[in-house]
Amino acid sequence: MGITAVVSFDSRPDRVEQVVTMMEDLQPLALSMGCTSITLYRDQDDPERIMEVEYWPSAQAQLDYVAKLEQSGIFDDVDDLLKVPVNVHILNAVMISTA
């Protein structure tokens, strides 16, 4: 079974749309590297918080994607967009229920 990565970006108030655009632009690369699904969310209670939920076949596939992003330099200036560092949670399913 694969993993789920939940990535949280707490954007500076004047940079929200720039963060959203950056995340949208990265989705094709993630999908080309094996990510099976990506959903981008905006927190209803904190509109400066952008969250992305990614489904990967393995933790290694997600790590390879992050390494490629780091090598590309795309995140070199990300601190200018955010109030706090990016927060990533890698989750393993314990139970899956469907309707």
Steps between C-alpha positions, in 0.01 A plus 500: 500500500620852421539802722324832535701821533329802652698818434408827669608847389423795729522782251576861574176698455615669178642178349207257511429501127872462423515190725189354336644560152834345598326188631277472192807530275675213683213252466590374148851412620364311801260307280778417253709363789234256620262702716158349438288791624548855628244734652575858598295647786457840660415497871155651567606627843841629389496603132877554509550125560527300180511121533575236243406134537709269284464125449821312414574133435783515759674735739811471282311632196394806698856551629634477143255771396605728786867441418438596137326820614786586733757440225306724261522795740125562490488526878801731537276804549200325657577650842411840355149369430433334837454598864644169624688213333307247291345226712489147353328194647548157342209275592439127476138388489384312805150437373307595186122526495284582202132574461 
